[in-house]
Amino acid sequence: MSVILSLMTSTPTAFSIAFQEETINAIYSKVDQFPWHEMPDDGGWGYGTNLEYLKDLCEYWTRHFDWFAQENALNRFAQYTAQVDGLTLHFIHEKGIGANPIPLIISHGWPGSIVEFKKIIGPLTDPAQFGGDPQDAFDVIAPSLPGFGFSGKPKRPIGPRRIAQVFNTLMTDVLGYERYVAQGGDWGGAISSWLGFDHAPPCLAIHINILTMRHAQGPLDEAEKAWEKQFDKDQEDQDGYRAIQSTKPQTLSYAMMDSPVGIAAWIIEKFYTWSDLADRDLESVYTKDELLTNIMIYILTRTFNTASWIYFGRREEGGRVLSHDNRRVEVPTAAALFPQEFLAWPPRSYVDRLYNISQWTQMPRGGHFAAMEVPELLIEDIRAFARQFR
C-alpha cells in the first residue's frame, strides 16, 4: 500500500500563474464581439443578470481591466502543485509568522476560487503586520478544489467527501502536518464537515460559515419544521442552477466554454443574489477588478465545466445527509452565521445534532462570500475559535 500511495502522491513543486498576452487578448476580443440581445426590463435583476450592468462590466473588462496586475498580486502568495491521491492539486501555502502557527486549510466553493482569500491570508499568517497578536498566526493552506482553477481535472465528477480525503492527504502526507484546523464556506463548508467527520484526529477542529449538511432524521420540533418549510420556499428561485449542475453539467458547458460573457453572467448573478449589498449595489461590496479576476480564472483555466462537476459528485456520494446512523461531527466546531447567507441556518438545536458546536457567532453583516465581503469579521472569528488549540 505504501508503494501505491507514493506513486499517487508527490512532494510540492513551486507554481506561478503565467498567461500569455495573446491569450488574454483573445478573451477580450470575444467579449467585444458578444451578440448582445434585448430582454424585458424588470428594472433590476429579476430575470437574472441585469443586462445594463453586464454591458457596463464588459466595457470595463475590455478597456480598463488589467489581468496581469491581478496575476502579479496572486503570485505574491507562495503557490505549489503536487500529486495528491492521484490528482494534481494546486494550493497556496503561506507560513505563519509567530511563535506557534496552527495549520489552517481554507476551502472555497462555487462560483469562487482562491481569489476569495486574498484579503484574509495576510492577516491570518502575519497578524502583527495587520495590528494583531502574533500568537494568533496560522500556516494557511488554500487549495484550488479539484476541477477548479489551477488544480487538475478529475477523470470524472467527485464530490466533497472525496475532496476531503484528498485534502487530508495533502495536509498529512504531503505537507507533514500532524494536526490542523479546517475552514470553509459554500463547498468548503461541506468539505470541512467531511474532514471533521472522516479525518479526525489529524483534523482537530472545523470552522464553517455555511450549513450544507442535513440530519437523517430531519427536523424534529416546530421551530425546525418551520425553518425547513421556509428554507424550501426561499430556494425555489435558486434551484435552477443547482439542478442543472448536479444532473446535466456537460450540456451547459458547451455554451459556457465558448462564451466569456456567458460565464460572467452565470457567476455574477450569484455574487449579486448571495451577498449583503448596500441598496442592492453589487459594487458596494466588490470592485469590478475582484469580480473579473475570479471570472477570468474560470475562463483562463477552462474549468467552468469541471468546476460544476462537484454538484454531480455530491449527488453520487449520497447528497446532503451527513450520517444515516445519526452520528455527528465530534471535533469542536465553530459556526459563523452571516445574516445574508442565502442558505439560511436552521435553529441551533438542529445544528447541535450534526456538529459538536463550541462557538456560535451571529454576525452583524455579511453574506455568502464572507472572506471577500467582511474579511475582518471572519478573521477575528477564526482567531477566537483557534485560541483554545494553541
Secondary structure, DSSP 8 states (H G I E B T S, - for coil): -HHHHHHH----EEE-----HHHHHHHHHHHHT---------SSSTTSS-HHHHHHHHHHHHHT--HHHHHHHHTTS-EEEEEETTEEEEEEEE---SSS-EEEEEE--TT--GGGGHHHHHHHH-GGGGTS-GGG-EEEEEE--TTSTTS---SS---HHHHHHHHHHIIIIIS--S-EEEEESTHHHHHHHHHHHHSTTTEEEEEES----B-TT---SHHHHHHHHHHHHHTTTTHHHHHHHHH-HHHHHHHHTT-HHHHHHHHHHHHHHHS--GGG-GGGT--HHHHHHHHHHHHHTT-HHHHHHHHHHHHHHTTTBS-TT---EEEEEEEEE-TB-SS----HHHHHTTEEEEEEEE-SS-BS-HHHHSHHHHHHHHHHHHGGG-
